[in-house]
Amino acid sequence: MKRGRLILTLIGALAIFGMGHPVVSHAADTTPPTPEQDLANALASMPQGLPINGYFMTPTFTSSTTNNSATVTPASANGTQAVQLTSNTNQLGTIWAKKDQFYFDLTKKQKASMWMYFGNGPLGHMGDGMAFVIQNAGYQATAVDKNGVPQGQETLGVWGLPDSFGLSEAADVIKPVGAQAIQKSWALEFDTFPNGASYTSASDAKGFSTFDAGTKVAGGGNDTAVNQHQHIAAAYPANQSLGGTYYARPASDNSSVYYVKMNHQGIIVGAGNWLTNGSWHHLTVQYTPPADSSTTKGNVTYTINDKDPSTGTELQNAQSNNYELDTTKVDDGSGHAYWGFTGSTGQYGENNLVVFEQIPGLVDADASVSLANETANMEGPIDVNTPVMGGNRLRLDYNLTYNAGRSDWTPKAQINLPSGFVPNSAVVTFADGTTQTVDLGVAQTGQQLNFTLAHALNTTDSTADITIRGRQANPTSNSAVINTTTSKFVDNQGIATADTTPYTVFQATTTFRIGWASGENYDSVTTAKDKDVTVNGKFMLSGSPITANGFTLQGSVNGTPIKDQVIPSSDVSGNTTSGFNGTFSYTVPASSLNAGMNTLMLYVTSFDGYTTDSLVSDIDVSGPLQFGNVDDSVSYTADLTGSHMLVPRDGPWTIDVNDQRGTGSSWALMAKMAQPLQATNVPATTMNLVYKSSSDATPVILGSDAARIAARTTTSNDDTFNATQQWDNDTGLLLDVSGGATAGTYTGQIEWSLENAPS
């Protein structure tokens, strides 16, 4: 166990000197966990964050034997690492991002997003806390005493130490305090031990600091004092001006003896042990630089508890404040600064840890999500007051935006889909117009999609829109609230999160029939070209608070919306309690149908916006498959040589096939000899035609059984193809002349046919 330096002096009796905590009595209902037990809890509940090896410098204090208690924890299963500043009593920890790579840029917007853990224990019996610090004093920066020895406890390793005594002027008391703080710095403290004792005698006050004594909380109610609460506050630690960061307060019986308190600015307070409650606390720090060269004033806004530590979901009861930061107080002229954390403990210990989601200057990125109901044609955001019916087609729209940074961001999407949302497609569209189609078969596990963006986001290509289309499953009861889900977009340079909005799903069932013949239910129908198609259906809406007894049939054919059709009230029965039942009929005009496969989608919407499931059916329009131009005759001519020959055709042979059934249809051309080739001048003498698919194929004799001569899959809705166009002198139909053939004129007849068959 590491221990800090304990300094003792005698003032009548033995007492802890300098920053010692006053003893606060309390009645504990339960025994606090040991430091080891508390650390195990912190690591087990640690939210997902960045691996940080190589980002930070943990200095060794060279001016004394004081140990730096800060360390970086080993990586968890998902690669997360934490900065641990303290783990026990009497410790001082400091850690700084490497300025050459990960500096805080005072000239540009910066964002830090992190999780902080302050231990688990009662108010008054915990360590001192941590501070987020921007500074230009270097890696060795820490609070020191008048001899240059690093100091912790109430200083948190950043504020000044009041150890110059016997001074009778308040201004003289303040100057050494500011001089012994971290120079050229601004600090945001997370004070978990309120130092608020009041000293009424010179002997008590001499040499003590009670930074929190007597400080009031603006708007805190009942003049609430900081000395009673764990709190967050900000100031310039090195400020030596009287009444700036520090006050010199006289003891009541001797106005020339002072103790020091702090001017808490930009304060946030909470009740009880709200920081040391054994939970992780999310902090977002947003820095806005000076607007232009006419001012040196920027702004830091800090928000605590803005995310749920278990789910990462954004919380609405976050506390926030801001501080006007004068950059001249911290800038060394370069516009860049060190940044990091300090932390300390005294006679009480505390586990102080930090996990990072976004590091200042590295990647500043945001993620958001909205939900649209495409069935109901509702593009606006859906919430608990917006009706969604089971089976509705929904669209999740995630937006990732790279705001600024010095590193590219190629996040892995960890998208948690809402309960009952069944995806059927996911596409990423980048700012440069390129797209990435997500393979759901690979990416989806249960209600989560995991995939990595195809290319990085940066200041040039700064956005990615992830569009996920799907359908909402029917709830098992009349209605169900779909709770918020949090999705993360993670790489080693930064993490962004997005939360869906809760919404309510109502139960809906529908019966859909094409033609409605004999009560059969069809998913598709085949019809002839130039024929209208009549669609009959039944619907039911139940479980939803429908108030208007009126319904409209809506939908589309091949993506083109149909004209809305009000369903006659005589075709609807039911009430708002039990639900409504109805029938509908819709005729799809032939003019709306293309040759081949068509998609019909219909749904019913109540007058007050509640919508049934979408009814999707295929309408297959079969245009004719027929012959086009076909040569009536073809001839073969050869001089007999007494040897076997395969004689080619005398000229081209046109056999056109016209297919109007739509792209992707397949056909086969079949042929057989209706009459064999027979000599007209030599009775009973015959010859054969043979078919060769390639020059080295074995010839197949064309006989009385049909043989496949050609095949094709169409490439358009009106496809005409010459089945013989690829034949040459060695392929196609050839005349087979034997060595003993008799000279003469031979005639015969071929019968052609078309089959609807795979190619």
BAGUBA-513429 format. One record per residue (C-alpha): residue in one letter; x negated, z, y negated. Coordinates in steps of 0.25 Angstrom, whole numbers, plus 2048, in hexadecimal, padded with zeros to 3 digits. Layout:
aa / px / pz / py
A / X / Z / Y
...
END
This chain:
aa / px / pz / py
M / 800 / 800 / 800
K / 7FA / 7FC / 7F2
R / 7FB / 807 / 7E7
G / 7F9 / 805 / 7D9
R / 7F0 / 80E / 7D0
L / 7F6 / 81C / 7CE
I / 7F1 / 823 / 7C1
L / 7F3 / 832 / 7BF
T / 7F1 / 83C / 7B3
L / 7F4 / 84A / 7B1
I / 7FE / 84E / 7A6
G / 801 / 85C / 7AA
A / 804 / 857 / 7B8
L / 801 / 84B / 7C1
A / 809 / 83F / 7BC
I / 809 / 830 / 7BE
F / 802 / 82A / 7B2
G / 807 / 81D / 7AB
M / 812 / 816 / 7B1
G / 817 / 820 / 7BB
H / 826 / 820 / 7BE
P / 82F / 82C / 7BA
V / 835 / 831 / 7C6
V / 844 / 82E / 7C7
S / 84C / 835 / 7D1
H / 857 / 82E / 7D9
A / 860 / 831 / 7E5
A / 85D / 826 / 7EF
D / 869 / 823 / 7F9
T / 860 / 81B / 802
T / 851 / 81B / 805
P / 84A / 80F / 7FE
P / 843 / 806 / 808
T / 834 / 807 / 809
P / 82B / 7FD / 802
E / 829 / 7F6 / 80F
Q / 838 / 7F6 / 813
D / 83B / 7F0 / 805
L / 831 / 7E5 / 805
A / 836 / 7E1 / 813
N / 844 / 7E0 / 80D
A / 83F / 7D8 / 801
L / 837 / 7CE / 80A
A / 843 / 7CD / 814
S / 84D / 7CA / 808
M / 843 / 7C1 / 800
P / 84A / 7B5 / 7FA
Q / 844 / 7A7 / 7FD
G / 839 / 7A4 / 7F3
L / 82C / 79D / 7F1
P / 81F / 79E / 7F8
I / 816 / 7A3 / 7ED
N / 808 / 7A2 / 7F3
G / 7FF / 79C / 7E9
Y / 808 / 79E / 7DD
F / 803 / 7AC / 7D9
M / 7F7 / 7B4 / 7D6
T / 7F6 / 7C3 / 7DA
P / 7EB / 7C8 / 7D2
T / 7E1 / 7D4 / 7D6
F / 7E0 / 7DD / 7CA
T / 7D2 / 7DD / 7C6
S / 7D2 / 7E8 / 7BC
S / 7D4 / 7F3 / 7C6
T / 7D7 / 7F7 / 7D4
T / 7E6 / 7F5 / 7D2
N / 7EB / 7ED / 7DD
N / 7F5 / 7E1 / 7DB
S / 801 / 7E4 / 7E4
A / 807 / 7D6 / 7E2
T / 807 / 7CD / 7EE
V / 80E / 7C1 / 7F4
T / 816 / 7C3 / 801
P / 814 / 7BA / 80D
A / 81E / 7AF / 80E
S / 82C / 7B1 / 814
A / 832 / 7A7 / 81F
N / 836 / 79E / 814
G / 829 / 79E / 80C
T / 82D / 7A8 / 801
Q / 823 / 7B1 / 7FC
A / 824 / 7BD / 7F2
V / 81B / 7C3 / 7E8
Q / 81B / 7D2 / 7EB
L / 816 / 7DA / 7DF
T / 817 / 7E9 / 7E4
S / 81B / 7EF / 7F1
N / 818 / 7FE / 7EF
T / 815 / 809 / 7E5
N / 80B / 808 / 7D9
Q / 808 / 7F9 / 7DA
L / 806 / 7EE / 7D0
G / 807 / 7DF / 7D4
T / 805 / 7D3 / 7CB
I / 806 / 7C4 / 7CF
W / 805 / 7B8 / 7C7
A / 808 / 7A9 / 7C9
K / 7FB / 7A0 / 7C8
K / 7FB / 79C / 7BA
D / 7F4 / 78F / 7BD
Q / 7FF / 78A / 7C5
F / 80B / 792 / 7C4
Y / 80B / 796 / 7B5
F / 816 / 79A / 7AD
D / 818 / 78F / 7A3
L / 81D / 795 / 795
T / 81F / 787 / 790
K / 82A / 783 / 79A
K / 836 / 788 / 7A1
Q / 833 / 791 / 7AD
K / 83B / 797 / 7B8
A / 838 / 7A2 / 7C2
S / 842 / 7A5 / 7CD
M / 83E / 7B1 / 7D6
W / 843 / 7BD / 7DF
M / 83F / 7CB / 7DC
Y / 83F / 7D7 / 7E4
F / 83D / 7E5 / 7DE
G / 83E / 7EE / 7EB
N / 849 / 7F7 / 7F0
G / 84B / 805 / 7EA
P / 852 / 80E / 7E0
L / 850 / 80E / 7D1
G / 845 / 817 / 7CC
H / 83E / 816 / 7DA
M / 838 / 808 / 7DA
G / 82C / 801 / 7D5
D / 82B / 7FB / 7C7
G / 82E / 7ED / 7C9
M / 829 / 7DF / 7C5
A / 827 / 7D6 / 7B9
F / 827 / 7C7 / 7B8
V / 81C / 7C4 / 7AE
I / 817 / 7B8 / 7A6
Q / 809 / 7BA / 7A1
N / 7FC / 7B4 / 79C
A / 7F2 / 7C0 / 7A0
G / 7EE / 7BA / 7AD
Y / 7EE / 7BE / 7BC
Q / 7E9 / 7CC / 7B9
A / 7F4 / 7CF / 7B0
T / 7FA / 7DD / 7B2
A / 7FE / 7E9 / 7AA
V / 7F2 / 7F3 / 7A8
D / 7EE / 800 / 7A3
K / 7E5 / 803 / 797
N / 7D9 / 802 / 7A1
G / 7DD / 7F4 / 7A6
V / 7E3 / 7F9 / 7B4
P / 7EF / 7F2 / 7B9
Q / 7FC / 7FA / 7B8
G / 809 / 7F9 / 7BF
Q / 815 / 802 / 7C0
E / 81E / 801 / 7B3
T / 815 / 7F6 / 7AD
L / 819 / 7ED / 7B9
G / 80B / 7E8 / 7B8
V / 80F / 7E1 / 7AB
W / 813 / 7EB / 7A0
G / 809 / 7F3 / 798
L / 805 / 801 / 79C
P / 806 / 80C / 791
D / 7FA / 814 / 794
S / 7F4 / 816 / 786
F / 7F8 / 824 / 782
G / 7F6 / 82D / 776
L / 7FA / 822 / 76D
S / 803 / 826 / 761
E / 808 / 819 / 75C
A / 813 / 811 / 764
A / 80C / 804 / 761
D / 7FF / 809 / 767
V / 806 / 80D / 773
I / 80C / 7FF / 775
K / 800 / 7F7 / 773
P / 7F8 / 7FB / 780
V / 804 / 7FA / 788
G / 806 / 7EB / 785
A / 7F7 / 7E9 / 786
Q / 7F7 / 7EE / 794
A / 802 / 7E5 / 799
I / 800 / 7D7 / 79E
Q / 7FC / 7CF / 792
K / 803 / 7C2 / 78D
S / 80F / 7C5 / 796
W / 81E / 7C5 / 797
A / 824 / 7CE / 7A2
L / 832 / 7CF / 7A9
E / 832 / 7DC / 7AF
F / 83B / 7E1 / 7BB
D / 83A / 7F0 / 7B9
T / 83F / 7F7 / 7C6
F / 83B / 805 / 7C1
P / 841 / 809 / 7B3
N / 836 / 812 / 7AC
G / 83F / 819 / 7A3
A / 83B / 828 / 7A2
S / 83C / 82D / 794
Y / 831 / 836 / 78F
T / 834 / 842 / 785
S / 826 / 848 / 784
A / 819 / 843 / 780
S / 812 / 848 / 78C
D / 81C / 840 / 795
A / 81C / 833 / 78D
K / 80D / 832 / 78B
G / 807 / 827 / 794
F / 815 / 823 / 79A
S / 81C / 816 / 799
T / 82B / 815 / 79B
F / 82E / 806 / 798
D / 83D / 808 / 79B
A / 840 / 814 / 794
G / 84B / 813 / 78A
T / 84D / 804 / 78A
K / 85B / 800 / 78A
V / 861 / 7F4 / 790
A / 868 / 7EA / 787
G / 877 / 7E9 / 78C
G / 874 / 7F3 / 797
G / 880 / 7FB / 794
N / 880 / 80A / 791
D / 872 / 808 / 78A
T / 86C / 807 / 798
A / 85D / 80A / 798
V / 852 / 801 / 7A0
N / 84C / 80E / 7A5
Q / 858 / 810 / 7AE
H / 858 / 802 / 7B4
Q / 84F / 7F8 / 7BB
H / 84E / 7EC / 7B2
I / 848 / 7DF / 7AE
A / 842 / 7DD / 7A0
A / 837 / 7D4 / 799
A / 82D / 7D6 / 78E
Y / 81E / 7D2 / 78A
P / 816 / 7DD / 791
A / 80A / 7DB / 788
N / 812 / 7DD / 77B
Q / 80B / 7E8 / 773
S / 815 / 7E8 / 768
L / 81C / 7F5 / 765
G / 82B / 7F3 / 769
G / 828 / 7E6 / 770
T / 826 / 7E8 / 77F
Y / 823 / 7F7 / 77F
Y / 828 / 802 / 776
A / 821 / 80F / 774
R / 82B / 81B / 775
P / 827 / 829 / 770
A / 82A / 835 / 778
S / 835 / 83D / 772
D / 82C / 849 / 76F
N / 820 / 842 / 769
S / 822 / 835 / 762
S / 813 / 831 / 763
V / 813 / 831 / 772
Y / 819 / 824 / 778
Y / 81D / 81E / 785
V / 820 / 810 / 787
K / 82D / 808 / 78A
M / 82F / 7FA / 78B
N / 838 / 7F0 / 783
H / 841 / 7EA / 78E
Q / 845 / 7DC / 78A
G / 84E / 7D2 / 792
I / 852 / 7DD / 79B
I / 85B / 7DD / 7A8
V / 85F / 7EA / 7AE
G / 867 / 7ED / 7BB
A / 86D / 7FA / 7C1
G / 865 / 803 / 7CB
N / 85B / 7FD / 7D4
W / 860 / 7EE / 7D1
L / 852 / 7E9 / 7D2
T / 84D / 7F2 / 7DE
N / 859 / 7F0 / 7E7
G / 851 / 7E9 / 7F2
S / 856 / 7DB / 7EF
W / 84F / 7CF / 7E9
H / 853 / 7CB / 7DB
H / 852 / 7BD / 7D6
L / 84C / 7BA / 7C8
T / 84C / 7AD / 7C0
V / 843 / 7AC / 7B4
Q / 845 / 7A0 / 7AB
Y / 83B / 79E / 7A0
T / 83E / 795 / 794
P / 832 / 791 / 78B
P / 832 / 791 / 77C
A / 83B / 785 / 777
D / 830 / 77E / 76F
S / 823 / 781 / 768
S / 82A / 788 / 75C
T / 82C / 795 / 765
T / 825 / 79D / 76F
K / 832 / 7A3 / 775
G / 836 / 7A0 / 783
N / 840 / 7A7 / 78B
V / 840 / 7AE / 799
T / 84E / 7B0 / 7A0
Y / 84E / 7B9 / 7AC
T / 859 / 7BB / 7B6
I / 859 / 7C5 / 7C1
N / 862 / 7C5 / 7CE
D / 867 / 7B7 / 7CC
K / 867 / 7B4 / 7DB
D / 86C / 7BB / 7E7
P / 85F / 7C0 / 7EF
S / 866 / 7BD / 7FD
T / 86C / 7AF / 7FA
G / 865 / 7AA / 7EE
T / 873 / 7A8 / 7E8
E / 873 / 7A8 / 7D8
L / 879 / 7B5 / 7D3
Q / 883 / 7B6 / 7C7
N / 87F / 7C5 / 7C3
A / 870 / 7C2 / 7C0
Q / 86A / 7C9 / 7B4
S / 862 / 7C1 / 7AA
N / 85B / 7C3 / 79D
N / 850 / 7BC / 795
Y / 844 / 7BE / 78C
E / 83F / 7B6 / 780
L / 830 / 7B3 / 785
D / 826 / 7B1 / 77A
T / 81C / 7A8 / 781
T / 811 / 7AC / 777
K / 811 / 7BA / 77E
V / 80D / 7B4 / 78C
D / 807 / 7A6 / 789
D / 7F8 / 7A5 / 789
G / 7F8 / 797 / 782
S / 7FA / 78F / 78F
G / 809 / 790 / 790
H / 807 / 795 / 79E
A / 808 / 7A3 / 7A3
Y / 805 / 7AC / 7AF
W / 812 / 7B1 / 7B6
G / 815 / 7BB / 7C1
F / 819 / 7C9 / 7C5
T / 814 / 7D7 / 7C3
G / 81A / 7E3 / 7CA
S / 817 / 7F2 / 7CC
T / 81B / 7FF / 7D2
G / 818 / 80E / 7CF
Q / 81B / 81A / 7D8
Y / 827 / 812 / 7DE
G / 824 / 805 / 7E6
E / 82C / 7F8 / 7E6
N / 82B / 7EB / 7ED
N / 82B / 7E0 / 7E1
L / 82B / 7D2 / 7E6
V / 82E / 7C4 / 7E0
V / 833 / 7B7 / 7E8
F / 832 / 7AA / 7E0
E / 83C / 79F / 7E0
Q / 837 / 797 / 7D4
I / 829 / 79A / 7CD
P / 828 / 797 / 7BE
G / 822 / 789 / 7BB
L / 822 / 785 / 7CA
V / 830 / 780 / 7CC
D / 83C / 782 / 7C3
A / 848 / 77D / 7CB
D / 857 / 77F / 7CC
A / 861 / 77C / 7D7
S / 870 / 77C / 7D5
V / 87C / 777 / 7DE
S / 88B / 773 / 7DB
L / 896 / 770 / 7E5
A / 8A0 / 764 / 7E3
N / 8AC / 761 / 7EB
E / 8AC / 752 / 7EE
T / 8B9 / 752 / 7F5
A / 8C1 / 758 / 7E9
N / 8B8 / 750 / 7E0
M / 8B3 / 75D / 7D9
E / 8A5 / 75B / 7D3
G / 8A6 / 768 / 7CB
P / 8A0 / 775 / 7D2
I / 8A8 / 77B / 7DC
D / 8AA / 78A / 7DC
V / 8B3 / 795 / 7E3
N / 8BF / 790 / 7DA
T / 8BD / 781 / 7DE
P / 8C5 / 77D / 7EA
V / 8BE / 777 / 7F6
M / 8C5 / 773 / 802
G / 8BF / 773 / 810
G / 8BA / 765 / 813
N / 8B7 / 762 / 805
R / 8AB / 759 / 802
L / 8A1 / 761 / 7FA
R / 894 / 75E / 7F3
L / 889 / 768 / 7F0
D / 880 / 763 / 7E5
Y / 873 / 76A / 7E4
N / 86A / 768 / 7D8
L / 85B / 76B / 7D8
T / 854 / 76A / 7CA
Y / 845 / 76B / 7C8
N / 844 / 771 / 7BA
A / 835 / 772 / 7B8
G / 829 / 776 / 7BF
R / 81A / 773 / 7C3
S / 81D / 770 / 7D2
D / 827 / 767 / 7D9
W / 832 / 76D / 7E0
T / 836 / 767 / 7EE
P / 841 / 772 / 7F3
K / 847 / 773 / 800
A / 856 / 774 / 7FF
Q / 85C / 780 / 806
I / 86A / 77D / 804
N / 875 / 787 / 809
L / 882 / 780 / 80A
P / 88F / 787 / 807
S / 897 / 78C / 812
G / 89F / 781 / 819
F / 898 / 776 / 811
V / 895 / 76B / 81B
P / 88B / 761 / 816
N / 88B / 752 / 819
S / 880 / 74D / 810
A / 875 / 752 / 806
V / 86D / 749 / 7FD
V / 862 / 74D / 7F2
T / 862 / 744 / 7E6
F / 855 / 746 / 7DD
A / 853 / 743 / 7CE
D / 84C / 736 / 7D1
G / 858 / 731 / 7D9
T / 852 / 732 / 7E7
T / 85B / 739 / 7F1
Q / 858 / 741 / 7FE
T / 863 / 741 / 809
V / 863 / 74E / 811
D / 864 / 74E / 820
L / 86E / 758 / 823
G / 86B / 758 / 831
V / 85D / 75D / 82E
A / 860 / 765 / 822
Q / 86D / 76D / 825
T / 86D / 77A / 82D
G / 87A / 781 / 82C
Q / 87E / 782 / 81E
Q / 870 / 780 / 819
L / 869 / 773 / 815
N / 859 / 773 / 815
F / 852 / 767 / 810
T / 846 / 764 / 806
L / 848 / 75B / 7FA
A / 841 / 74D / 7FC
H / 839 / 74E / 7F0
A / 835 / 758 / 7E5
L / 83B / 75C / 7D9
N / 833 / 75D / 7CC
T / 834 / 75A / 7BD
T / 835 / 74B / 7C0
D / 83F / 74B / 7CB
S / 846 / 758 / 7C8
T / 853 / 758 / 7CF
A / 859 / 757 / 7DD
D / 868 / 757 / 7E0
I / 86C / 75B / 7EE
T / 87A / 755 / 7F1
I / 881 / 75B / 7FE
R / 88E / 756 / 802
G / 897 / 75C / 80D
R / 8A4 / 762 / 810
Q / 8AA / 770 / 80F
A / 8AF / 775 / 81D
N / 8BD / 77B / 81D
P / 8BD / 78A / 81D
T / 8C2 / 792 / 828
S / 8CC / 799 / 81F
N / 8D5 / 794 / 814
S / 8C9 / 795 / 80A
A / 8BB / 79A / 80A
V / 8B1 / 79D / 7FE
I / 8A4 / 796 / 800
N / 899 / 79F / 7FB
T / 88D / 79B / 7F3
T / 881 / 796 / 7FA
T / 873 / 796 / 7F4
S / 869 / 78A / 7F7
K / 85A / 78A / 7F5
F / 850 / 77F / 7F1
V / 843 / 784 / 7F5
D / 834 / 77F / 7F5
N / 827 / 787 / 7F2
Q / 828 / 784 / 7E3
G / 836 / 789 / 7E0
I / 844 / 78D / 7E5
A / 851 / 78A / 7DF
T / 85F / 78E / 7E4
A / 86D / 78A / 7E2
D / 87A / 790 / 7E5
T / 888 / 78A / 7E9
T / 894 / 78F / 7E2
P / 89E / 796 / 7EB
Y / 8AB / 78E / 7EE
T / 8B8 / 78F / 7F6
V / 8BC / 786 / 801
F / 8CB / 785 / 806
Q / 8CF / 780 / 813
A / 8D5 / 772 / 815
T / 8D8 / 76A / 821
T / 8DC / 75B / 821
T / 8E1 / 751 / 82B
F / 8DD / 743 / 829
R / 8E2 / 736 / 830
I / 8E0 / 728 / 82F
G / 8ED / 720 / 832
W / 8F3 / 72D / 838
A / 8F7 / 725 / 844
S / 8FD / 72E / 84F
G / 8F7 / 73A / 849
E / 8E9 / 737 / 84C
N / 8DE / 73B / 843
Y / 8D3 / 730 / 840
D / 8C6 / 732 / 839
S / 8C5 / 723 / 837
V / 8CD / 716 / 838
T / 8C9 / 707 / 83A
T / 8D1 / 6FD / 832
A / 8D1 / 6EE / 82F
K / 8CC / 6E8 / 823
D / 8D6 / 6E7 / 817
K / 8DF / 6F2 / 81D
D / 8E4 / 6FE / 815
V / 8E2 / 70C / 81D
T / 8EC / 717 / 81C
V / 8E7 / 725 / 81D
N / 8F1 / 731 / 821
G / 8ED / 73F / 820
K / 8F1 / 74E / 820
F / 8EB / 759 / 818
M / 8EB / 768 / 816
L / 8E6 / 771 / 80B
S / 8E7 / 780 / 80F
G / 8E0 / 78C / 80A
S / 8DE / 787 / 7FC
P / 8E6 / 78D / 7F0
I / 8ED / 77F / 7ED
T / 8F7 / 780 / 7E2
A / 8FB / 772 / 7E0
N / 904 / 76B / 7EA
G / 8FE / 75E / 7E8
F / 8F3 / 756 / 7EF
T / 8EB / 749 / 7ED
L / 8E5 / 740 / 7F7
Q / 8D7 / 73C / 7F3
G / 8CA / 736 / 7F9
S / 8C2 / 729 / 7F9
V / 8C0 / 71D / 801
N / 8B1 / 71A / 803
G / 8AE / 723 / 7F8
T / 8B8 / 71D / 7EE
P / 8C3 / 727 / 7EA
I / 8D1 / 723 / 7EE
K / 8DC / 724 / 7E4
D / 8E2 / 732 / 7E4
Q / 8EF / 733 / 7EB
V / 8F9 / 73F / 7E9
I / 8FF / 743 / 7F6
P / 90E / 744 / 7F5
S / 913 / 753 / 7F5
S / 91D / 74F / 800
D / 910 / 74D / 809
V / 90B / 75B / 807
S / 910 / 769 / 80B
G / 90C / 777 / 80B
N / 908 / 781 / 800
T / 8FD / 788 / 7F9
T / 8FD / 794 / 803
S / 8FD / 78C / 810
G / 8F6 / 77F / 80B
F / 8FB / 771 / 80A
N / 8FD / 766 / 814
G / 8FF / 757 / 811
T / 8FE / 749 / 816
F / 8F8 / 73D / 80F
S / 8F7 / 72E / 810
Y / 8ED / 725 / 80A
T / 8EB / 716 / 80B
V / 8DD / 711 / 80A
P / 8DE / 703 / 804
A / 8D6 / 6F8 / 80B
S / 8CF / 6F5 / 7FE
S / 8C8 / 702 / 7FE
L / 8C2 / 700 / 80C
N / 8B6 / 6F9 / 80F
A / 8B2 / 6F1 / 81C
G / 8AD / 6FB / 826
M / 8AD / 70A / 825
N / 8B4 / 711 / 819
T / 8B5 / 720 / 816
L / 8C2 / 726 / 812
M / 8C2 / 734 / 80C
L / 8CF / 73B / 808
Y / 8D3 / 749 / 804
V / 8DF / 750 / 7FE
T / 8DE / 758 / 7F1
S / 8E8 / 762 / 7EB
F / 8EC / 761 / 7DD
D / 8E4 / 76E / 7DA
G / 8D7 / 769 / 7E0
Y / 8D7 / 76D / 7EF
T / 8D2 / 763 / 7F8
T / 8D3 / 760 / 807
D / 8C7 / 75C / 810
S / 8C3 / 74D / 80E
L / 8C8 / 744 / 819
V / 8BE / 739 / 81C
S / 8C1 / 72D / 825
D / 8BB / 720 / 828
I / 8C2 / 713 / 827
D / 8BC / 708 / 82E
V / 8C0 / 6FA / 828
S / 8BD / 6F0 / 833
G / 8BB / 6E2 / 82D
P / 8BA / 6D6 / 837
L / 8AE / 6D4 / 840
Q / 8AE / 6C5 / 842
F / 8A6 / 6B8 / 843
G / 8A3 / 6B0 / 837
N / 89C / 6A3 / 837
V / 899 / 69F / 846
D / 893 / 691 / 84A
D / 89C / 68A / 853
S / 891 / 684 / 85B
V / 882 / 684 / 85D
S / 879 / 67B / 865
Y / 86C / 67B / 86D
T / 863 / 66F / 86F
A / 857 / 66E / 879
D / 84F / 663 / 880
L / 84E / 667 / 88F
T / 840 / 66A / 894
G / 842 / 66E / 8A2
S / 83E / 67C / 89E
H / 847 / 689 / 89A
M / 84A / 68A / 88B
L / 852 / 693 / 881
V / 857 / 689 / 877
P / 85A / 68E / 869
R / 866 / 68A / 861
D / 866 / 67D / 859
G / 869 / 684 / 84C
P / 86E / 691 / 845
W / 87A / 698 / 84C
T / 884 / 69F / 842
I / 88C / 6AB / 848
D / 891 / 6B3 / 83C
V / 897 / 6C1 / 83E
N / 89F / 6C7 / 833
D / 8A1 / 6D6 / 833
Q / 8AA / 6DC / 828
R / 8AB / 6EA / 82F
G / 8A1 / 6F1 / 826
T / 893 / 6F4 / 826
G / 88D / 6FA / 833
S / 897 / 6F3 / 83C
S / 891 / 6ED / 848
W / 894 / 6E0 / 851
A / 88F / 6D8 / 85C
L / 88F / 6C9 / 85E
M / 893 / 6C6 / 86D
A / 892 / 6B8 / 874
K / 895 / 6B2 / 881
M / 897 / 6A4 / 887
A / 8A5 / 6A0 / 887
Q / 8A2 / 692 / 88D
P / 894 / 690 / 893
L / 88A / 685 / 88F
Q / 88D / 679 / 897
A / 888 / 66B / 897
T / 892 / 661 / 893
N / 88B / 655 / 89A
V / 887 / 65D / 8A7
P / 892 / 664 / 8AD
A / 890 / 673 / 8B1
T / 882 / 673 / 8AB
T / 881 / 680 / 8A2
M / 877 / 687 / 899
N / 876 / 695 / 893
L / 875 / 69B / 885
V / 86C / 6A8 / 885
Y / 86B / 6B3 / 87A
K / 85D / 6B8 / 876
S / 85D / 6C4 / 86C
S / 84E / 6C2 / 869
S / 844 / 6B8 / 86D
D / 83E / 6C1 / 878
A / 84C / 6C5 / 87D
T / 851 / 6C1 / 88B
P / 85C / 6B6 / 88A
V / 86A / 6BB / 88D
I / 873 / 6B0 / 892
L / 880 / 6AE / 88A
G / 88B / 6AE / 895
S / 89A / 6B2 / 896
D / 897 / 6C1 / 892
A / 896 / 6C4 / 884
A / 888 / 6C7 / 87F
R / 883 / 6CE / 872
I / 87D / 6C3 / 869
A / 87C / 6CB / 85C
A / 87F / 6D8 / 855
R / 880 / 6DE / 847
T / 883 / 6EB / 83F
T / 889 / 6E6 / 832
T / 882 / 6E9 / 824
S / 88E / 6E7 / 81B
N / 89D / 6E7 / 81B
D / 89E / 6D8 / 81C
D / 893 / 6D4 / 825
T / 890 / 6C6 / 82A
F / 885 / 6C3 / 833
N / 880 / 6B7 / 83B
A / 87E / 6BC / 849
T / 874 / 6B1 / 84D
Q / 86C / 6B1 / 840
Q / 860 / 6B8 / 847
W / 85F / 6AE / 853
D / 853 / 6A5 / 854
N / 84E / 69A / 85E
D / 84B / 6A5 / 868
T / 857 / 6AE / 866
G / 866 / 6AE / 866
L / 86E / 6A5 / 86F
L / 865 / 69B / 876
L / 868 / 68F / 87F
D / 861 / 692 / 88D
V / 85C / 685 / 893
S / 857 / 685 / 8A1
G / 84C / 67C / 8A6
G / 856 / 674 / 8AF
A / 860 / 672 / 8A4
T / 868 / 665 / 8A3
A / 868 / 65E / 896
G / 876 / 65D / 890
T / 87F / 662 / 885
Y / 884 / 670 / 888
T / 890 / 678 / 881
G / 896 / 686 / 882
Q / 89D / 690 / 87A
I / 899 / 69E / 875
E / 8A3 / 6A9 / 872
W / 89F / 6B3 / 867
S / 8A5 / 6C1 / 865
L / 8A3 / 6CD / 85C
E / 8A3 / 6DB / 860
N / 8A3 / 6E8 / 858
A / 897 / 6EE / 85E
P / 88A / 6F6 / 85A
S / 87F / 6EC / 856
END
